[in-house]
Amino acid sequence: MHAHIIYGVDDGAQSIEESIHLIKMAYQQGVKKIIATPHSYSTIGVEIMKKRLSVLQNMLAKDLPEMELFFGEEILYSVDVLNRLENQEISTLAGSRYVLVEFQPVISYKNMLHNIRNLMVSSYIPILAHVERYACLRKKKERLDELKHQGTLFQMNYLSLSGNIFDQNTRWCRKIVLEGKVDFLSTDMHRPGWRPPDTKVALTWLKKNLSSEHIAALTYHNALAILHNRPIRA
């Protein structure tokens, strides 16, 4: 979940070859299901993006028959998001009620909370993309707790756990993972040479600090719940 593998639609893969390369890189690290999430502000329509994903699935059938690709979008919140969702101009994750939503990094907490509540009132389950990017959530510890209490789920990028122990961002990310606040770890893969699907360093740290059950939830079981459109386990 959270992967820019569809070629030529956003700042992710730019060609079929790059898409296949990214998918094979992920497969080599144990990934067998991917929810593709192109940016919702792409000028390429949803139907074209789905067709390109289908092309990729067909191309993988021989070499990687176990790999399954699903469609979703990383949705940049705007005032017309709810209408666009209802009109199927933009997509939830794999046809579920889960929505991968992002905001501008400088958004105020007040606006973030208001917008997330709008999604919930409309019966969507918001997953906040790359939770580590929002300055407003670091200013007060209770803000993460408030969002989570109201039903918001948090996604973090693997690479954010892979920095130096003296890096302030890495320390903060590891801290909230240890506290159980993060629900999903994703690669947010874009291109082989820029933000590739590299999970090794993060997984090494996870195995030293978390139980196998917790790791499985972060890396597999919670994402699987999206595909089945069911609640994740607390």
Phi and psi in degrees as GROMACS dihedral restraints (atoms count N, CA, C in turn):
[ dihedral_restraints ]
;  ai    aj    ak    al  type     phi  dphi    fc
    3     4     5     6     1    79.9    20    10
    4     5     6     7     1    84.5    20    10
    6     7     8     9     1  -153.6    20    10
    7     8     9    10     1   131.1    20    10
    9    10    11    12     1  -101.4    20    10
   10    11    12    13     1    69.1    20    10
   12    13    14    15     1  -100.9    20    10
   13    14    15    16     1    -9.0    20    10
   15    16    17    18     1   -81.3    20    10
   16    17    18    19     1   124.1    20    10
   18    19    20    21     1   -71.7    20    10
   19    20    21    22     1   137.4    20    10
   21    22    23    24     1    70.1    20    10
   22    23    24    25     1    27.2    20    10
   24    25    26    27     1  -118.5    20    10
   25    26    27    28     1   -22.8    20    10
   27    28    29    30     1  -152.9    20    10
   28    29    30    31     1  -148.2    20    10
   30    31    32    33     1   -87.3    20    10
   31    32    33    34     1    10.4    20    10
   33    34    35    36     1   -87.6    20    10
   34    35    36    37     1  -142.4    20    10
   36    37    38    39     1   -53.2    20    10
   37    38    39    40     1   136.0    20    10
   39    40    41    42     1  -103.3    20    10
   40    41    42    43     1    -7.6    20    10
   42    43    44    45     1  -149.2    20    10
   43    44    45    46     1   164.2    20    10
   45    46    47    48     1   -58.1    20    10
   46    47    48    49     1   -40.1    20    10
   48    49    50    51     1   -61.3    20    10
   49    50    51    52     1   -42.9    20    10
   51    52    53    54     1   -65.3    20    10
   52    53    54    55     1   -40.3    20    10
   54    55    56    57     1   -58.8    20    10
   55    56    57    58     1   -49.3    20    10
   57    58    59    60     1   -63.2    20    10
   58    59    60    61     1   -39.9    20    10
   60    61    62    63     1   -60.6    20    10
   61    62    63    64     1   -47.4    20    10
   63    64    65    66     1   -59.4    20    10
   64    65    66    67     1   -46.4    20    10
   66    67    68    69     1   -63.0    20    10
   67    68    69    70     1   -41.1    20    10
   69    70    71    72     1   -68.0    20    10
   70    71    72    73     1   -35.6    20    10
   72    73    74    75     1   -61.5    20    10
   73    74    75    76     1   -43.5    20    10
   75    76    77    78     1   -65.8    20    10
   76    77    78    79     1   -41.7    20    10
   78    79    80    81     1   -59.9    20    10
   79    80    81    82     1   -39.5    20    10
   81    82    83    84     1   -64.0    20    10
   82    83    84    85     1   -18.9    20    10
   84    85    86    87     1  -100.9    20    10
   85    86    87    88     1    13.4    20    10
   87    88    89    90     1    98.6    20    10
   88    89    90    91     1     2.3    20    10
   90    91    92    93     1   -81.8    20    10
   91    92    93    94     1   128.1    20    10
   93    94    95    96     1  -125.9    20    10
   94    95    96    97     1    -3.5    20    10
   96    97    98    99     1  -138.2    20    10
   97    98    99   100     1   132.7    20    10
   99   100   101   102     1  -133.7    20    10
  100   101   102   103     1   128.5    20    10
  102   103   104   105     1   -94.9    20    10
  103   104   105   106     1   110.0    20    10
  105   106   107   108     1   -71.6    20    10
  106   107   108   109     1   135.2    20    10
  108   109   110   111     1  -134.7    20    10
  109   110   111   112     1    72.3    20    10
  111   112   113   114     1   -62.8    20    10
  112   113   114   115     1   157.2    20    10
  114   115   116   117     1   -64.6    20    10
  115   116   117   118     1   139.0    20    10
  117   118   119   120     1   -69.5    20    10
  118   119   120   121     1   -18.1    20    10
  120   121   122   123     1   -88.7    20    10
  121   122   123   124     1     9.1    20    10
  123   124   125   126     1   -60.2    20    10
  124   125   126   127     1   143.4    20    10
  126   127   128   129     1   -81.5    20    10
  127   128   129   130     1    -5.5    20    10
  129   130   131   132     1   -84.5    20    10
  130   131   132   133     1   130.1    20    10
  132   133   134   135     1   -67.8    20    10
  133   134   135   136     1   159.1    20    10
  135   136   137   138     1   -58.1    20    10
  136   137   138   139     1   -43.5    20    10
  138   139   140   141     1   -63.8    20    10
  139   140   141   142     1   -38.8    20    10
  141   142   143   144     1   -66.3    20    10
  142   143   144   145     1   -41.9    20    10
  144   145   146   147     1   -62.7    20    10
  145   146   147   148     1   -40.7    20    10
  147   148   149   150     1   -64.5    20    10
  148   149   150   151     1   -38.4    20    10
  150   151   152   153     1   -64.2    20    10
  151   152   153   154     1   -40.6    20    10
  153   154   155   156     1   -66.3    20    10
  154   155   156   157     1   -36.5    20    10
  156   157   158   159     1   -65.0    20    10
  157   158   159   160     1   -38.6    20    10
  159   160   161   162     1   -64.0    20    10
  160   161   162   163     1   -38.2    20    10
  162   163   164   165     1   -59.5    20    10
  163   164   165   166     1   -44.9    20    10
  165   166   167   168     1   -62.9    20    10
  166   167   168   169     1   -43.8    20    10
  168   169   170   171     1   -59.4    20    10
  169   170   171   172     1   -42.7    20    10
  171   172   173   174     1   -66.0    20    10
  172   173   174   175     1   -37.6    20    10
  174   175   176   177     1   -68.3    20    10
  175   176   177   178     1   -26.1    20    10
  177   178   179   180     1   -87.0    20    10
  178   179   180   181     1   -10.5    20    10
  180   181   182   183     1   -56.0    20    10
  181   182   183   184     1   -36.6    20    10
  183   184   185   186     1   -80.9    20    10
  184   185   186   187     1   -50.6    20    10
  186   187   188   189     1   -81.5    20    10
  187   188   189   190     1   -35.6    20    10
  189   190   191   192     1  -130.1    20    10
  190   191   192   193     1    68.5    20    10
  192   193   194   195     1   -63.9    20    10
  193   194   195   196     1   -20.4    20    10
  195   196   197   198     1   -82.0    20    10
  196   197   198   199     1   -16.9    20    10
  198   199   200   201     1   -75.0    20    10
  199   200   201   202     1   127.5    20    10
  201   202   203   204     1  -118.0    20    10
  202   203   204   205     1   134.1    20    10
  204   205   206   207     1  -114.4    20    10
  205   206   207   208     1   136.3    20    10
  207   208   209   210     1  -127.2    20    10
  208   209   210   211     1   158.2    20    10
  210   211   212   213     1  -107.0    20    10
  211   212   213   214     1   140.9    20    10
  213   214   215   216     1  -159.2    20    10
  214   215   216   217     1  -170.1    20    10
  216   217   218   219     1  -143.9    20    10
  217   218   219   220     1   152.4    20    10
  219   220   221   222     1   -92.3    20    10
  220   221   222   223     1   109.2    20    10
  222   223   224   225     1   -96.9    20    10
  223   224   225   226     1   118.6    20    10
  225   226   227   228     1   -80.6    20    10
  226   227   228   229     1   118.0    20    10
  228   229   230   231     1   -63.0    20    10
  229   230   231   232     1   136.9    20    10
  231   232   233   234     1  -148.0    20    10
  232   233   234   235     1   171.7    20    10
  234   235   236   237     1   -64.6    20    10
  235   236   237   238     1   -22.8    20    10
  237   238   239   240     1  -101.1    20    10
  238   239   240   241     1    13.3    20    10
  240   241   242   243     1   -58.8    20    10
  241   242   243   244     1   -45.5    20    10
  243   244   245   246     1   -63.9    20    10
  244   245   246   247     1   -42.4    20    10
  246   247   248   249     1   -63.8    20    10
  247   248   249   250     1   -41.3    20    10
  249   250   251   252     1   -67.4    20    10
  250   251   252   253     1   -35.6    20    10
  252   253   254   255     1   -65.8    20    10
  253   254   255   256     1   -46.3    20    10
  255   256   257   258     1   -65.7    20    10
  256   257   258   259     1   -32.3    20    10
  258   259   260   261     1   -87.3    20    10
  259   260   261   262     1     3.4    20    10
  261   262   263   264     1    59.4    20    10
  262   263   264   265     1    30.6    20    10
  264   265   266   267     1   -79.8    20    10
  265   266   267   268     1   -25.2    20    10
  267   268   269   270     1  -132.1    20    10
  268   269   270   271     1   163.2    20    10
  270   271   272   273     1  -121.2    20    10
  271   272   273   274     1   145.6    20    10
  273   274   275   276     1   -75.7    20    10
  274   275   276   277     1  -176.1    20    10
  276   277   278   279     1   -85.3    20    10
  277   278   279   280     1   114.8    20    10
  279   280   281   282     1    53.6    20    10
  280   281   282   283     1    35.5    20    10
  282   283   284   285     1    74.0    20    10
  283   284   285   286     1    10.6    20    10
  285   286   287   288     1   -88.9    20    10
  286   287   288   289     1  -173.0    20    10
  288   289   290   291     1   -90.5    20    10
  289   290   291   292     1     0.6    20    10
  291   292   293   294     1   -79.8    20    10
  292   293   294   295     1   134.8    20    10
  294   295   296   297     1  -124.2    20    10
  295   296   297   298     1   123.3    20    10
  297   298   299   300     1   -86.4    20    10
  298   299   300   301     1   109.9    20    10
  300   301   302   303     1  -118.7    20    10
  301   302   303   304     1   140.9    20    10
  303   304   305   306     1  -127.9    20    10
  304   305   306   307     1   159.4    20    10
  306   307   308   309     1  -128.8    20    10
  307   308   309   310     1   169.4    20    10
  309   310   311   312     1   -63.8    20    10
  310   311   312   313     1   138.0    20    10
  312   313   314   315     1   -56.0    20    10
  313   314   315   316     1   -25.2    20    10
  315   316   317   318     1   -93.5    20    10
  316   317   318   319     1     8.8    20    10
  318   319   320   321     1   -57.5    20    10
  319   320   321   322     1   146.2    20    10
  321   322   323   324     1   -77.0    20    10
  322   323   324   325     1   155.2    20    10
  324   325   326   327     1   -64.6    20    10
  325   326   327   328     1   -37.7    20    10
  327   328   329   330     1   -57.4    20    10
  328   329   330   331     1   -46.5    20    10
  330   331   332   333     1   -69.2    20    10
  331   332   333   334     1   -39.4    20    10
  333   334   335   336     1   -60.2    20    10
  334   335   336   337     1   -48.1    20    10
  336   337   338   339     1   -60.5    20    10
  337   338   339   340     1   -43.8    20    10
  339   340   341   342     1   -61.4    20    10
  340   341   342   343     1   -45.6    20    10
  342   343   344   345     1   -68.4    20    10
  343   344   345   346     1   -38.7    20    10
  345   346   347   348     1   -65.5    20    10
  346   347   348   349     1   -38.5    20    10
  348   349   350   351     1   -62.7    20    10
  349   350   351   352     1   -36.4    20    10
  351   352   353   354     1   -59.3    20    10
  352   353   354   355     1   -41.7    20    10
  354   355   356   357     1   -64.4    20    10
  355   356   357   358     1   -42.7    20    10
  357   358   359   360     1   -66.0    20    10
  358   359   360   361     1   -40.7    20    10
  360   361   362   363     1   -60.3    20    10
  361   362   363   364     1   -29.7    20    10
  363   364   365   366     1   -90.4    20    10
  364   365   366   367     1    15.1    20    10
  366   367   368   369     1    72.1    20    10
  367   368   369   370     1    21.2    20    10
  369   370   371   372     1   -93.2    20    10
  370   371   372   373     1   154.6    20    10
  372   373   374   375     1  -107.1    20    10
  373   374   375   376     1   107.5    20    10
  375   376   377   378     1   -79.6    20    10
  376   377   378   379     1   132.1    20    10
  378   379   380   381     1  -111.8    20    10
  379   380   381   382     1   115.1    20    10
  381   382   383   384     1   -77.8    20    10
  382   383   384   385     1   114.5    20    10
  384   385   386   387     1   -69.0    20    10
  385   386   387   388     1   143.3    20    10
  387   388   389   390     1    31.0    20    10
  388   389   390   391     1    71.6    20    10
  390   391   392   393     1   -55.4    20    10
  391   392   393   394     1   -24.9    20    10
  393   394   395   396     1   -70.3    20    10
  394   395   396   397     1    -9.0    20    10
  396   397   398   399     1   -88.4    20    10
  397   398   399   400     1   -10.3    20    10
  399   400   401   402     1   -99.7    20    10
  400   401   402   403     1   113.3    20    10
  402   403   404   405     1   -60.8    20    10
  403   404   405   406     1   -34.0    20    10
  405   406   407   408     1   -63.4    20    10
  406   407   408   409     1   -24.6    20    10
  408   409   410   411     1   -83.3    20    10
  409   410   411   412     1   -13.3    20    10
  411   412   413   414     1   -93.0    20    10
  412   413   414   415     1   -17.1    20    10
  414   415   416   417     1   -70.7    20    10
  415   416   417   418     1   -35.5    20    10
  417   418   419   420     1  -137.0    20    10
  418   419   420   421     1   122.7    20    10
  420   421   422   423     1   -57.5    20    10
  421   422   423   424     1   -36.1    20    10
  423   424   425   426     1   -69.3    20    10
  424   425   426   427     1   -13.0    20    10
  426   427   428   429     1   -67.3    20    10
  427   428   429   430     1   -41.5    20    10
  429   430   431   432     1   -60.6    20    10
  430   431   432   433     1   -42.2    20    10
  432   433   434   435     1   -64.3    20    10
  433   434   435   436     1   -40.8    20    10
  435   436   437   438     1   -64.2    20    10
  436   437   438   439     1   -46.1    20    10
  438   439   440   441     1   -61.7    20    10
  439   440   441   442     1   -44.1    20    10
  441   442   443   444     1   -66.3    20    10
  442   443   444   445     1   -40.1    20    10
  444   445   446   447     1   -60.0    20    10
  445   446   447   448     1   -32.5    20    10
  447   448   449   450     1   -84.8    20    10
  448   449   450   451     1    -4.6    20    10
  450   451   452   453     1   111.1    20    10
  451   452   453   454     1     4.5    20    10
  453   454   455   456     1   -73.4    20    10
  454   455   456   457     1   139.1    20    10
  456   457   458   459     1  -107.0    20    10
  457   458   459   460     1   150.6    20    10
  459   460   461   462     1  -117.9    20    10
  460   461   462   463     1   130.0    20    10
  462   463   464   465     1  -109.7    20    10
  463   464   465   466     1   137.5    20    10
  465   466   467   468     1  -126.9    20    10
  466   467   468   469     1   149.0    20    10
  468   469   470   471     1   -82.4    20    10
  469   470   471   472     1   139.4    20    10
  471   472   473   474     1   -52.8    20    10
  472   473   474   475     1   -43.0    20    10
  474   475   476   477     1   -61.3    20    10
  475   476   477   478     1   -23.4    20    10
  477   478   479   480     1   -71.2    20    10
  478   479   480   481     1   -14.7    20    10
  480   481   482   483     1   -96.9    20    10
  481   482   483   484     1    -1.3    20    10
  483   484   485   486     1  -100.6    20    10
  484   485   486   487     1     5.4    20    10
  486   487   488   489     1   -81.6    20    10
  487   488   489   490     1  -174.0    20    10
  489   490   491   492     1   -72.6    20    10
  490   491   492   493     1   144.8    20    10
  492   493   494   495     1   -60.3    20    10
  493   494   495   496     1   -23.0    20    10
  495   496   497   498     1   -88.3    20    10
  496   497   498   499     1    -3.9    20    10
  498   499   500   501     1   -78.1    20    10
  499   500   501   502     1   126.3    20    10
  501   502   503   504     1   -61.4    20    10
  502   503   504   505     1   -40.5    20    10
  504   505   506   507     1   -64.9    20    10
  505   506   507   508     1   -44.0    20    10
  507   508   509   510     1   -61.5    20    10
  508   509   510   511     1   -42.7    20    10
  510   511   512   513     1   -61.6    20    10
  511   512   513   514     1   -44.0    20    10
  513   514   515   516     1   -63.3    20    10
  514   515   516   517     1   -44.6    20    10
  516   517   518   519     1   -62.7    20    10
  517   518   519   520     1   -45.1    20    10
  519   520   521   522     1   -64.6    20    10
  520   521   522   523     1   -36.1    20    10
  522   523   524   525     1   -62.2    20    10
  523   524   525   526     1   -47.4    20    10
  525   526   527   528     1   -74.8    20    10
  526   527   528   529     1   -23.7    20    10
  528   529   530   531     1   -67.4    20    10
  529   530   531   532     1   -46.1    20    10
  531   532   533   534     1   -62.0    20    10
  532   533   534   535     1   -32.0    20    10
  534   535   536   537     1   -79.2    20    10
  535   536   537   538     1    -3.8    20    10
  537   538   539   540     1    80.0    20    10
  538   539   540   541     1    18.3    20    10
  540   541   542   543     1   -83.7    20    10
  541   542   543   544     1   -23.8    20    10
  543   544   545   546     1   -88.5    20    10
  544   545   546   547     1   137.9    20    10
  546   547   548   549     1  -105.4    20    10
  547   548   549   550     1   -28.6    20    10
  549   550   551   552     1  -137.8    20    10
  550   551   552   553     1   138.2    20    10
  552   553   554   555     1  -110.8    20    10
  553   554   555   556     1   132.1    20    10
  555   556   557   558     1  -137.5    20    10
  556   557   558   559     1   159.2    20    10
  558   559   560   561     1   -80.8    20    10
  559   560   561   562     1   -29.0    20    10
  561   562   563   564     1    51.6    20    10
  562   563   564   565     1    39.9    20    10
  564   565   566   567     1   -64.8    20    10
  565   566   567   568     1   140.6    20    10
  567   568   569   570     1  -120.3    20    10
  568   569   570   571     1   -61.2    20    10
  570   571   572   573     1  -143.5    20    10
  571   572   573   574     1   156.3    20    10
  573   574   575   576     1   -56.7    20    10
  574   575   576   577     1   -34.8    20    10
  576   577   578   579     1   -98.9    20    10
  577   578   579   580     1    -1.5    20    10
  579   580   581   582     1  -144.4    20    10
  580   581   582   583     1   112.1    20    10
  582   583   584   585     1    58.0    20    10
  583   584   585   586     1    60.1    20    10
  585   586   587   588     1   -75.3    20    10
  586   587   588   589     1   169.0    20    10
  588   589   590   591     1   -78.9    20    10
  589   590   591   592     1    77.8    20    10
  591   592   593   594     1  -110.1    20    10
  592   593   594   595     1   108.3    20    10
  594   595   596   597     1  -110.4    20    10
  595   596   597   598     1    -5.3    20    10
  597   598   599   600     1   -61.9    20    10
  598   599   600   601     1   -49.5    20    10
  600   601   602   603     1   -63.9    20    10
  601   602   603   604     1   -44.5    20    10
  603   604   605   606     1   -62.3    20    10
  604   605   606   607     1   -42.8    20    10
  606   607   608   609     1   -65.3    20    10
  607   608   609   610     1   -35.0    20    10
  609   610   611   612     1   -61.1    20    10
  610   611   612   613     1   -44.5    20    10
  612   613   614   615     1   -65.5    20    10
  613   614   615   616     1   -43.7    20    10
  615   616   617   618     1   -58.4    20    10
  616   617   618   619     1   -44.1    20    10
  618   619   620   621     1   -65.8    20    10
  619   620   621   622     1   -24.9    20    10
  621   622   623   624     1   -83.7    20    10
  622   623   624   625     1   -18.8    20    10
  624   625   626   627     1  -125.0    20    10
  625   626   627   628     1   -14.8    20    10
  627   628   629   630     1  -124.1    20    10
  628   629   630   631     1   157.9    20    10
  630   631   632   633     1   -71.1    20    10
  631   632   633   634     1   159.4    20    10
  633   634   635   636     1   -63.2    20    10
  634   635   636   637     1   -32.8    20    10
  636   637   638   639     1   -67.3    20    10
  637   638   639   640     1   -41.3    20    10
  639   640   641   642     1   -66.2    20    10
  640   641   642   643     1   -42.7    20    10
  642   643   644   645     1   -62.0    20    10
  643   644   645   646     1   -43.0    20    10
  645   646   647   648     1   -62.1    20    10
  646   647   648   649     1   -37.3    20    10
  648   649   650   651     1   -66.0    20    10
  649   650   651   652     1   -45.7    20    10
  651   652   653   654     1   -65.4    20    10
  652   653   654   655     1   -36.3    20    10
  654   655   656   657     1  -103.4    20    10
  655   656   657   658     1   -13.5    20    10
  657   658   659   660     1  -145.7    20    10
  658   659   660   661     1   -60.7    20    10
  660   661   662   663     1   -63.3    20    10
  661   662   663   664     1   -41.5    20    10
  663   664   665   666     1   -65.1    20    10
  664   665   666   667     1   -39.8    20    10
  666   667   668   669     1   -66.9    20    10
  667   668   669   670     1   -35.5    20    10
  669   670   671   672     1   -63.4    20    10
  670   671   672   673     1   -33.1    20    10
  672   673   674   675     1   -61.7    20    10
  673   674   675   676     1   -33.2    20    10
  675   676   677   678     1   -61.6    20    10
  676   677   678   679     1   -46.2    20    10
  678   679   680   681     1   -62.5    20    10
  679   680   681   682     1   -28.5    20    10
  681   682   683   684     1   -97.1    20    10
  682   683   684   685     1     2.2    20    10
  684   685   686   687     1    53.2    20    10
  685   686   687   688     1    45.4    20    10
  687   688   689   690     1  -124.4    20    10
  688   689   690   691     1   160.0    20    10
  690   691   692   693     1   -64.9    20    10
  691   692   693   694     1   147.6    20    10
  693   694   695   696     1   -80.7    20    10
  694   695   696   697     1   154.3    20    10
  696   697   698   699     1   -76.1    20    10
  697   698   699   700     1   141.7    20    10
